[in-house]
Amino acid sequence: MLFIEYPKCSTCQKAKKWLDDHGAAYDDRNIKEENPTAEEIARWQQTSGLPLRKFFNTSGLLYKSMNLRDRLPSMSEEEQIALLASDGMLVKRPILVTEKTVLIGFREAEWEAAL
């Protein structure tokens, strides 16, 4: 599994503790140091079955400062993917990538069911 996090994020810290408490084996990746590529985002979106908008960190300062709430609806999927790949701080986290699924954000019941 691949666990993508921003170490200062309290939700990411909770998710990481949950994984550790459940003895899950995973590779850890800091989203600020190594943000996802456009190819990864496109693949994860397809695997997750979620709309692309769910991948945006809507509570983040960068999202708000770029006025993306108003801009995203008029952007193509390719433009949105390129934007997400341009800065890891635009991407909702944590992300857990397994062979079968991609989980965005941390909801314990959802993670429990998937793992």
Secondary structure, DSSP 8 states (H G I E B T S, - for coil): -EEEE-TT-HHHHHHHHHHHHTT---EEEETTTS---HHHHHHHHHHH---GGGGB-TTSHHHHHTTHHHHGGGS-HHHHHHHHHH-GGGB-S-EEE-SS-EEES--HHHHHHH-
